[in-house]
Amino acid sequence: MSVLLKTIAAYFSAIRFIFKHRLYYYIFIPGIISFLAGGLLLYLGWTFTDNIGLWLAGMYPDNWWGSNWIDEGGQYISFVLMIILLFVLFKHIVLVFTGPFMSQLSYKTEMILNPETTPIERESGMLADFLRGLKLSFRNIFFETGLLLVLLVLGLIPVVNIVTTVLAFIVSAYYAGFGNLDVTLERRFSFSETVSFVKNNRLMATANGALFLAILLIPVAGVFLAPALATVAATKILLENKL
């Protein structure tokens, strides 16, 4: 519980921190990137959902019993699958394409919070940050999508779907927090070391990711605020834990 409370406090202090130190650039540019990515994914989802539903329904012969139910079920399943896929892709696209900017923000945050010490130098450039973020996102998309599909199937069972809905949010929050923590961890750890660290600090990652997703769901403003607030909050929490 203390980790959750500390994360909430870090998010609130992140708002004051960004405006106090005039780090508006890190809200505006990543926000534009996120907004464009979201618009593109919504367009693609709107375009292909019906086609996927028709393809699923077409696999069941029309002259068989229950074909009408299958047609309706195909549309429902395609809609749910598309929502899950779009949500997962959007989140990771935001993390990947805003990653280089968030790495800079994390470094600046550390310099401001610890002026008496010398922060670890960022040896990589924006391209290296982008490639590392891409590698991390491919890994996380694979595991996250697999877990969400399992929960989707289990969610078809009455009553159980209440539990699976909560678990699905926790899974998404964990992998979102994973990406947010990495922009600070990348200055200290190798890729494999980062994976091990986050596994050992699942609550920290999940708490950060849960608030990130909550902010991200705020219409328009969320895509501008979520990346920067999550980055500053993650950096503060990690420094407080004397990483």
N, C-alpha and C positions, 0 to 999 in steps of 0.2 A: 504493500500500500504506500510505503514511503517513496518508492520509485515513481509511482503514479502521481503522487502529490508534488514531488519535485519536478516532474515533467510538466505538469499543468502550470506550476509557478514559473518554469523556464519559458514557456510559451508566452505568458503574460509579460514577463520581463523582456522577451524578445521584441515585442511591439515597441516598447519604450526605447530599447537599445537601438533599433533600426532608425527611428525618427530622431533620437538624440544625436546620433553620429552621422545622420544624413546619408544613409546607405540606400537611397531610393532607387538607384540604378539596378540594384539586385532584386527589386520588386517589379520594376517596369519591364525589363528585357525578358526575364524568364516568364513573366506573366503573358507577354505577347506570344511567346513560343507555345506556352500551354494552351492559350486560347485558340490559336490556329490549329494545334494538334487535336483539340477537342472537337472543333468544328469539322475537321476532315473525317474523324472517326464517326461522328454522328451521321454525316452524309453517307459514308460507306455502309454503316449499319442499316440506315433507312433503305438503301438501295438493294442490299443483298439478303435481308431477313426473309422476305417473301420467297425469294428464289430457293433459299435453303429449305424452307418449309415445304415447298412444292417437291423438291428433290427427295426429301425424307418420305413424304406421302407417296411419291411415285414408286418407291421401293416395295409398296404393298399393293398387290393386284386389286383393281377396282371391283372385280366380281366376287371377291372374298367377303365373308361376313365381317361386319364392323368397319368397312372401308371408310364410312363417313366419320366415325370416331377417330380413325387413324389420320384422316385429313386434318381434322381440327387439332388432334394431338401433335401432328407434325409442325403446325404453325406455332403452337404453344412452346414446344421444345426448341424450335429454331429461335424463337424470341428470347427465351431464357438463356440459351447458349450464347446468343449474340450479345445480350446484356453483360453476361459474365466476361466474355472475350473482350468486349469494348472497354469494360471497366479495368480489367487487368492490363490491357495494352495501353490505355490512356495513362494509367498511373506510372507504368514503366517508361513510356515515352517521355513523360514529364521529367522523371528522374534522370533519364539518359541525356536529354537535350538541354536541360537546365544544369546538369551536373558540373560542367566546367565553370559556370558562373557561381554555383553554390560552393565549389571548392575554393574559389577566390574569396567568397564571403566568409567561409569558415576560417580561412587563414587570417583575414582582417579582424574577425571577431576575436581570435586568439591573441593577436597582437595588442588589441585594445584591452582585453581582459587581463592579460599578463604582461604589462609593459616593462616590468622589472626583470623578466626573463626573455630569452631569445627563443621564439617559437621555432619548431622544426621547419627547415626550409622546404619549400615545394620544389622538388627536383624535376618533376614532370611538367609538361606544358598542357595547354588546353586540349590538344589532340590526344595526348596520352591519357588525360582525365576522361575524355569522351570514350576512348576505347576500353578503358577499365570499366567504366559505367555500363558500356554495351555488353561486355562479357558478364558482368554481374547480373544485368537484367535478363539476359538469355538464360542464365542459370536459374534465377528466381522465377521467371515466367514458367519454365518447365515444371518446377516443383509446385509452385502455387496453383497453376492451372490443373495439374494432376490432382491435388488435394481438393480443389473446389469441385471438380467433376465427381469425385467420390462422394463429397457432401451433397451434391445435387441429386445423385442417385438415392442416397439415404434419405434425402429430404422428401422423396415421394411417399415415404411411409408416414401416415398420420401421427401426429403428436411429436414424432422424432424430428419433424421439420422445424419445430421451434428451436430445438437444440442445435441443429445443423446450421440454421441461419446465424445464430450467435457465433458458432465456430467458424463459419465462412468469413465473418467480419474480422475475427481475431487473426485468421490466417492472412487475410489481405493487409491488416494492420502490421503484422510482423514483417512481412516482406517490404512494405513501404518504409517502415522504420529502419530496416536493414540498409536500404539505399541511402536514407538520410544520415545514418551514422557513418557510412562509408566515406563521405566527403571529408570527414576529419580523420578517420582511421587510415585512409590511404597515405597520409603523410607519415605514418608510423609503422604500418604493417604491410606485409605482402598480401596478395589476394587470399591465399589459403589461411594465413593468420587472421585476417579479417573475418573469414567465415567461422573460424573457431571462436573468436572473441564474441561475435554476435550470438552464436549458439549458446555460449555460456552466460549471455546477458539478454535472454529472450524477453524478459519483462521490460527492460529498458527499451528495446527495439519496438515491442508491441505498443507500449504506452506512447512513444513518440509517433508511431505510425497511425494509431487510432485518432489522435488529435489532428494529424496531417490530413487524414481522410475526411474527418468532420469538417475541417476548414475548406478542403477541396470541393466539397459538395455545396458550398455556398455559391449561388448563381453569380457568375462573372467575377466578383471580388475574390472568390476562393482561389481561382487559378493564379491570381496575382500574388496573394498573400501566403498561400500554403508553403511553397518551396522555401522562401526566405525565412519565414517563422520557424519552420521545422529545422532548417539548417542551423540557425542561431541557437535554438533550444537544444539541439543535439550536441553542438559544440560546448555549450555551457555545462550540460550534464556530464559530458565526458571529462571536461577539465575539473569539475567538482569532485569527480571520482579519481582524480590525480592520474589520468591515463598517461 
